[in-house]
Amino acid sequence: MNKAKTLQAKKKQGKKTSKVPVVMSSRANLSQPLAMDGTRHSEFSARQNIYYSKEIIEETRAAFSIERLKSKIADDNRELLAEGERQIHKLWHGIEALTVHNTLFVVLFLLSIGEILNEIRSQLSIDDFVKWRRRVFPPKQERYLQQAQQLAKMGDFAKKYASMGKKRLLIIDKLRKVEDKATYEALFEEHPIPEEAEEGLLDDEEIRQNPFPDSTEDLEGDLLKEHVDALITFHRLKNNGTGFVTFDQAYLIAAFKKNPITIKAAKNISDWLDEKGNIRQKKKWLNILIMNKMVFPERHPRQSAPRDSLNYMLANFVEYCKECDFTDQEWLSRQSELIDDEIVRQSNIYLKAVARKLGVRLSAPINKK
């Protein structure tokens, strides 16, 4: 059994089944007193219920219809705009109710909002469209609505890979343009999505038949996010001066961060590596940085180094010694006054102990490649 399936088995065994709230109908009376944050107690119960999400999806599916929207097209566009507003608000309420349920639905609902907006935009001038959008929706939602339109333009790819989340899809959209790829799938040709993640995704026919299908499990969603985070990290490092990075290294970096690396962080890594010398030294120090869990110790002197960064500390010592001139009597005299003899003896004892425990022959010739 591979790692992904083992994790899946563990996750299924660990699901909580001891307490299930009462299933509520969409026609239930929600006139109970409000909780402190403005949410009714009955709504808390409903939102935790696995059947409630299905109900939201069914109601939202019934509300969403591009064909019905098109049927409202007329000279004055009043019915078109009213229908668009009604559908968007219904989908927006669906997003709010399902945010705690699954990233998949948030993206699919947003994408549908984008389809509605794009259809209305095709019937109006840009000025009329912007005026209508700003009149109907609060300013704080404008960027969100623009992102919805962007997702809709991504088409079936965004629907199929909705479980990776809005943020990653939008980055992928930008990355395709930066890498000058004809399709989104072309970004994954060199580093394909793991089979375990692909198995949990929707096929093209399912996407066309149902705009809001419920099929992705948490494990597949997590695997997909991890892979996409690694791909984004890989390209950002390459595009910002670290062209020798491998995909496996990018995967580790993204895993430590639990997100793709930012463009600023990628540039910082490149600048830091430039200080280390030639390409061989840069590769070595990138490995050391990754083993040190992406912590720059010299930039954080008070932060204790992780236990698995022994290689980093030894490399620092080697680099320091390479830069020393052991024939400089003035330097030697100054160091003899500063050095702690006990530290030198303890270092020697521990270095021998590490070499012995790890099977490193201290007498072996040094590889100077």
C-alpha positions as CSV (number, residue, x, y, z in Angstrom):
1,M,0.0,0.0,0.0
2,N,1.5,3.4,-1.0
3,K,1.7,6.3,1.3
4,A,-1.3,8.1,0.0
5,K,-3.6,5.1,0.3
6,T,-2.3,4.5,3.8
7,L,-3.1,8.1,4.8
8,Q,-6.5,7.7,3.2
9,A,-7.2,4.6,5.3
10,K,-6.1,6.3,8.5
11,K,-8.2,9.3,7.7
12,K,-11.4,7.2,7.1
13,Q,-10.8,5.3,10.3
14,G,-10.4,8.6,12.2
15,K,-13.6,10.2,11.1
16,K,-15.9,11.4,13.9
17,T,-19.2,9.6,14.1
18,S,-20.2,10.0,17.7
19,K,-22.4,13.1,17.3
20,V,-24.6,14.0,14.4
21,P,-26.9,17.1,14.6
22,V,-30.5,16.8,13.6
23,V,-31.1,17.1,9.9
24,M,-33.0,20.3,9.1
25,S,-35.2,21.2,6.2
26,S,-34.6,24.3,4.2
27,R,-38.1,25.3,5.2
28,A,-37.4,24.9,8.9
29,N,-38.3,27.8,11.2
30,L,-35.1,29.9,11.9
31,S,-36.8,32.4,14.2
32,Q,-34.8,31.3,17.2
33,P,-32.8,33.9,19.2
34,L,-29.4,34.9,17.7
35,A,-26.1,33.8,19.0
36,M,-23.6,36.4,20.2
37,D,-22.0,36.7,16.7
38,G,-25.3,37.1,14.9
39,T,-25.7,33.5,13.9
40,R,-28.9,31.6,15.0
41,H,-28.3,28.5,17.1
42,S,-30.3,26.4,14.6
43,E,-27.9,27.6,11.9
44,F,-24.9,26.4,13.8
45,S,-26.6,23.0,14.0
46,A,-27.4,23.0,10.3
47,R,-24.0,24.1,9.1
48,Q,-22.4,21.2,11.0
49,N,-24.8,18.7,9.4
50,I,-23.4,16.6,6.4
51,Y,-26.9,16.6,4.9
52,Y,-27.3,20.4,5.1
53,S,-24.5,21.0,2.5
54,K,-26.4,18.7,0.0
55,E,-29.5,20.8,0.5
56,I,-27.6,24.0,-0.1
57,I,-26.1,22.6,-3.3
58,E,-29.5,21.4,-4.6
59,E,-31.1,24.8,-4.0
60,T,-28.2,26.7,-5.5
61,R,-28.1,24.4,-8.5
62,A,-31.8,25.2,-9.1
63,A,-31.1,29.0,-8.9
64,F,-28.2,28.9,-11.3
65,S,-29.0,29.0,-15.0
66,I,-27.2,30.8,-17.8
67,E,-30.0,29.9,-20.2
68,R,-32.6,31.6,-17.9
69,L,-30.3,34.6,-17.7
70,K,-30.1,34.8,-21.5
71,S,-33.9,34.5,-21.7
72,K,-34.1,37.9,-19.9
73,I,-32.1,39.8,-22.5
74,A,-34.2,42.8,-23.7
75,D,-33.6,46.3,-24.9
76,D,-33.6,47.9,-21.4
77,N,-31.8,45.0,-19.7
78,R,-33.7,45.5,-16.4
79,E,-34.9,41.8,-16.2
80,L,-31.4,40.6,-17.2
81,L,-29.8,42.6,-14.4
82,A,-32.4,41.6,-11.9
83,E,-32.0,37.9,-12.7
84,G,-28.2,38.2,-12.6
85,E,-28.4,39.9,-9.2
86,R,-30.7,37.2,-7.9
87,Q,-28.6,34.3,-9.1
88,I,-25.3,35.9,-7.8
89,H,-26.8,36.5,-4.3
90,K,-28.1,32.9,-4.2
91,L,-24.6,31.6,-5.1
92,W,-23.0,34.0,-2.7
93,H,-25.1,32.7,0.2
94,G,-24.1,29.2,-0.9
95,I,-20.4,30.2,-0.6
96,E,-20.9,31.5,2.9
97,A,-22.7,28.4,4.0
98,L,-20.2,25.9,2.5
99,T,-16.9,27.6,3.3
100,V,-16.4,25.3,6.3
101,H,-17.4,22.3,4.2
102,N,-15.1,22.1,1.2
103,T,-12.8,24.3,-0.8
104,L,-14.2,22.6,-3.9
105,F,-17.6,24.2,-3.6
106,V,-16.3,27.7,-2.9
107,V,-14.4,27.6,-6.2
108,L,-17.3,26.1,-8.1
109,F,-19.7,28.7,-6.8
110,L,-17.3,31.5,-7.5
111,L,-16.7,30.2,-11.0
112,S,-20.5,30.2,-11.6
113,I,-20.7,33.8,-10.3
114,G,-18.0,34.6,-12.8
115,E,-20.0,32.9,-15.7
116,I,-23.0,35.1,-14.8
117,L,-20.9,38.2,-14.7
118,N,-19.1,37.4,-18.0
119,E,-22.5,36.8,-19.7
120,I,-23.9,40.1,-18.4
121,R,-20.6,41.9,-19.4
122,S,-21.1,40.6,-23.0
123,Q,-24.5,42.4,-23.2
124,L,-23.4,45.7,-21.7
125,S,-20.7,48.3,-22.4
126,I,-17.8,48.2,-20.0
127,D,-18.9,51.5,-18.4
128,D,-22.5,50.3,-17.9
129,F,-21.3,46.9,-16.5
130,V,-18.9,48.5,-14.0
131,K,-21.6,51.0,-12.9
132,W,-24.1,48.1,-12.4
133,R,-21.6,46.0,-10.5
134,R,-20.6,48.8,-8.2
135,R,-24.2,49.8,-7.5
136,V,-25.4,46.2,-6.6
137,F,-22.3,44.9,-4.7
138,P,-20.3,46.4,-1.9
139,P,-16.8,47.8,-2.8
140,K,-15.1,45.2,-0.7
141,Q,-16.5,42.4,-2.9
142,E,-15.3,44.0,-6.2
143,R,-11.9,42.2,-6.2
144,Y,-13.7,39.0,-5.3
145,L,-16.1,39.4,-8.2
146,Q,-13.2,40.1,-10.6
147,Q,-11.5,36.9,-9.4
148,A,-14.8,35.0,-10.1
149,Q,-14.7,36.3,-13.7
150,Q,-11.0,35.2,-14.0
151,L,-11.9,31.7,-12.8
152,A,-14.8,31.5,-15.2
153,K,-12.4,32.3,-18.1
154,M,-10.2,29.4,-17.0
155,G,-13.1,27.1,-18.1
156,D,-13.2,23.3,-17.5
157,F,-9.6,23.3,-16.0
158,A,-10.8,25.4,-13.0
159,K,-13.8,23.2,-12.6
160,K,-11.8,20.0,-12.7
161,Y,-9.1,21.2,-10.3
162,A,-11.4,23.3,-8.1
163,S,-10.3,21.4,-5.0
164,M,-6.9,23.1,-5.1
165,G,-8.6,26.4,-4.1
166,K,-9.1,29.8,-5.5
167,K,-5.7,31.2,-4.6
168,R,-3.8,28.4,-6.3
169,L,-5.9,28.5,-9.5
170,L,-5.4,32.2,-9.9
171,I,-1.6,31.7,-9.5
172,I,-1.7,28.9,-12.1
173,D,-3.6,31.3,-14.4
174,K,-0.8,33.9,-14.1
175,L,1.9,31.2,-14.2
176,R,0.6,29.9,-17.6
177,K,1.1,33.4,-19.0
178,V,4.6,33.9,-17.5
179,E,5.7,30.5,-18.8
180,D,4.0,31.1,-22.2
181,K,2.1,27.8,-22.2
182,A,-0.8,27.2,-24.6
183,T,-2.8,25.4,-21.9
184,Y,-2.9,25.0,-18.2
185,E,-2.3,21.2,-18.5
186,A,1.1,22.0,-20.2
187,L,2.4,23.4,-16.9
188,F,2.1,19.9,-15.5
189,E,3.7,17.9,-18.4
190,E,7.2,17.8,-16.8
191,H,5.8,17.2,-13.3
192,P,2.4,15.5,-13.6
193,I,-0.2,15.5,-10.8
194,P,0.1,12.2,-8.7
195,E,-2.3,9.5,-9.8
196,E,-3.8,9.4,-6.3
197,A,-4.9,13.0,-6.6
198,E,-6.2,12.5,-10.2
199,E,-8.4,9.6,-9.1
200,G,-10.4,11.8,-6.9
201,L,-11.0,14.5,-9.6
202,L,-14.0,14.9,-11.9
203,D,-13.9,13.9,-15.5
204,D,-15.0,16.3,-18.3
205,E,-18.4,14.7,-18.7
206,E,-19.3,15.0,-15.0
207,I,-18.3,18.7,-15.1
208,R,-20.5,19.4,-18.1
209,Q,-23.5,17.6,-16.7
210,N,-23.4,19.1,-13.2
211,P,-21.8,22.5,-12.3
212,F,-21.7,21.6,-8.5
213,P,-20.8,17.9,-8.1
214,D,-19.7,16.5,-4.7
215,S,-17.0,14.0,-5.2
216,T,-13.5,15.1,-4.0
217,E,-12.3,13.6,-0.7
218,D,-10.0,15.5,1.7
219,L,-7.0,13.4,0.9
220,E,-7.1,13.9,-2.8
221,G,-7.6,17.6,-2.2
222,D,-4.5,17.8,0.1
223,L,-2.4,15.8,-2.4
224,L,-3.4,18.1,-5.2
225,K,-2.7,21.3,-3.1
226,E,0.8,19.9,-2.1
227,H,1.7,19.2,-5.7
228,V,0.5,22.5,-7.0
229,D,2.3,24.4,-4.2
230,A,5.5,22.5,-5.2
231,L,5.0,23.4,-8.9
232,I,4.4,27.1,-8.1
233,T,7.5,27.1,-5.8
234,F,9.6,25.4,-8.5
235,H,8.7,28.0,-11.1
236,R,9.0,31.0,-8.8
237,L,12.5,29.9,-7.7
238,K,13.6,29.3,-11.3
239,N,12.2,32.6,-12.5
240,N,13.8,34.6,-9.7
241,G,17.4,33.5,-10.1
242,T,17.6,29.9,-8.7
243,G,17.5,28.1,-12.0
244,F,19.2,24.9,-10.7
245,V,16.5,24.1,-8.2
246,T,14.9,20.6,-8.6
247,F,11.2,19.8,-8.3
248,D,11.9,17.6,-5.2
249,Q,13.6,20.5,-3.5
250,A,10.7,22.8,-4.4
251,Y,8.3,20.1,-2.9
252,L,10.2,20.1,0.4
253,I,10.2,23.9,0.6
254,A,6.4,24.1,-0.1
255,A,5.9,21.3,2.5
256,F,7.8,23.3,5.1
257,K,5.8,26.5,4.3
258,K,2.5,24.6,3.8
259,N,2.0,27.0,0.9
260,P,3.8,28.0,-2.3
261,I,6.8,30.2,-1.7
262,T,6.1,33.9,-2.4
263,I,7.9,35.8,-5.2
264,K,9.6,38.0,-2.6
265,A,10.9,34.9,-0.7
266,A,12.1,33.3,-3.9
267,K,14.1,36.5,-4.7
268,N,15.5,36.6,-1.1
269,I,16.8,33.0,-1.5
270,S,18.4,33.8,-4.8
271,D,20.1,36.9,-3.4
272,W,21.3,34.9,-0.4
273,L,22.7,32.1,-2.6
274,D,24.5,34.7,-4.8
275,E,26.6,35.5,-1.8
276,K,27.9,31.9,-1.6
277,G,30.0,32.0,-4.8
278,N,29.9,29.6,-7.8
279,I,27.1,27.3,-8.9
280,R,28.5,24.3,-7.0
281,Q,28.5,26.3,-3.8
282,K,25.0,27.6,-4.4
283,K,23.7,24.1,-4.9
284,K,25.3,23.0,-1.7
285,W,24.0,25.9,0.3
286,L,20.5,25.5,-1.1
287,N,20.5,21.9,0.2
288,I,21.7,23.1,3.5
289,L,19.0,25.8,3.7
290,I,16.3,23.2,2.9
291,M,17.7,20.8,5.6
292,N,17.6,23.8,8.0
293,K,13.8,24.0,7.3
294,M,14.3,27.3,5.3
295,V,15.7,29.2,8.3
296,F,18.6,31.6,7.7
297,P,20.5,31.3,11.0
298,E,22.8,34.2,10.4
299,R,19.7,36.4,9.9
300,H,18.1,35.2,13.1
301,P,21.0,34.9,15.6
302,R,18.8,34.4,18.6
303,Q,16.7,31.6,17.1
304,S,18.0,28.1,18.1
305,A,18.8,25.9,15.1
306,P,16.7,22.7,14.6
307,R,18.3,19.5,15.7
308,D,18.6,18.2,12.1
309,S,20.7,21.1,11.0
310,L,24.1,19.6,12.0
311,N,25.2,19.6,8.4
312,Y,24.5,23.3,8.2
313,M,26.6,24.1,11.3
314,L,29.5,22.0,10.1
315,A,29.4,23.5,6.7
316,N,29.5,27.0,8.3
317,F,32.7,25.9,10.2
318,V,34.3,24.5,7.0
319,E,33.5,27.7,5.1
320,Y,34.9,29.8,7.9
321,C,38.2,27.8,7.9
322,K,38.5,28.1,4.1
323,E,38.6,31.9,4.5
324,C,41.2,31.8,7.3
325,D,44.9,32.3,6.6
326,F,46.6,29.9,9.0
327,T,50.0,31.3,8.1
328,D,49.0,34.8,9.4
329,Q,50.8,35.0,12.8
330,E,49.0,38.1,13.8
331,W,45.6,36.4,13.3
332,L,46.8,33.3,15.1
333,S,48.0,35.3,18.1
334,R,44.7,37.2,18.3
335,Q,42.6,33.9,18.1
336,S,44.7,32.2,20.8
337,E,43.6,35.0,23.2
338,L,40.0,34.7,22.3
339,I,39.4,30.9,21.8
340,D,38.1,28.8,24.6
341,D,40.3,25.7,24.8
342,E,37.5,23.6,26.3
343,I,35.2,24.4,23.4
344,V,37.9,23.2,21.0
345,R,38.4,19.9,22.9
346,Q,34.6,19.3,23.2
347,S,34.1,20.0,19.5
348,N,36.8,17.4,18.7
349,I,35.2,14.8,20.9
350,Y,31.7,15.3,19.5
351,L,32.9,15.4,15.9
352,K,34.6,12.0,16.4
353,A,31.5,10.7,18.1
354,V,29.2,11.8,15.2
355,A,31.6,10.3,12.7
356,R,31.7,7.0,14.6
357,K,27.9,6.8,15.0
358,L,27.2,7.7,11.4
359,G,29.9,5.5,9.9
360,V,32.0,8.4,8.5
361,R,35.7,7.6,8.1
362,L,37.6,10.8,9.1
363,S,40.7,9.4,7.5
364,A,39.1,9.0,4.0
365,P,40.3,11.4,1.3
366,I,38.2,14.6,0.8
367,N,36.3,14.9,-2.4
368,K,37.2,18.3,-3.9
369,K,34.8,18.3,-6.8
